[in-house]
């Protein structure tokens, strides 16, 4: 099985061409940058920030194949393989394993709501069974504000007991740190990743494996200082600076604000384009975001 991921992980944004297809050249360059000057320990490719559910199965597979063929170190990358259709999730997860990614991040089935615990566990179990044949680490993705289908703590614990060798962690994008803390407490050795850089200050106290964050596309170099030195004043200051950048970006639709910031950092306007139904920031929003970011450590990160 692949070495497990830890630390500051960027939920990588996905650049688009004018025709709304995935710009794989820019994506590969961005992945290289994130793992180098961008300061990140790892990457979550094609997640929520990566707009994965806005792309077809074929587009997602093609992007995965292009990244895998590029020489970017897949040992430092997990990839989102969740889909409403079980067969799509199975196909994406199998591709993640066959291409050599370090893990797959699985959304719950997100169209039907009110799914009972055992049915949710059975769905995950079907994907786990496919991953197990290839020894691919699997991570659950808890983002109930988007999916409408949570992963309750009891269901996660049940799944962990059933699939200990394959189901190794969870990304918690709910914003509820109490949920992350409870999982880490209940399931020693299970890698819990909150979605905010602010969680890095309680790394040792709560036993988190790091964070998987949209805004580390932008502030990863600062956030990693907090990951490396969580018990020092320098580390706490770095986390505070990273959180200030996150809060500035979070004043606006997050995917669009992250993409605008990347267009500003890279001096490349093509980065600002999201996939429908998301929209780019308006001119007024861009100006307000620039002012908000200028009040943070953001300018230190701009090339």
Secondary structure, DSSP 4 states (H G I P E B T S, - for coil): -PPPP-EEEEE----B-TTS-B-HHHHHHHHHHHTTTT--SEEEESSTTTTGGGS-HHHHHHHHHHHHHTT--GGGEEEE---SSHHHHHHHHHHHHHHT-SEEEEEPP-SS-S--HHHHHHHHHHHHHHHHTTT--EEEEE-HHHHS----HHHHHHHHHH-TTTEEEEEE-SS-HHHHHHHHHHSTT-EEEESSGGGGGGHHHHT--EEEESTHHHHHHHHHHHHHTTTSHHHHHHHHHHHHHHHHHTTS-HHHHHHHHHHHHTT-GGGGPPPTTS-PPPHHHHHHHHHHHHTTGGGGG--
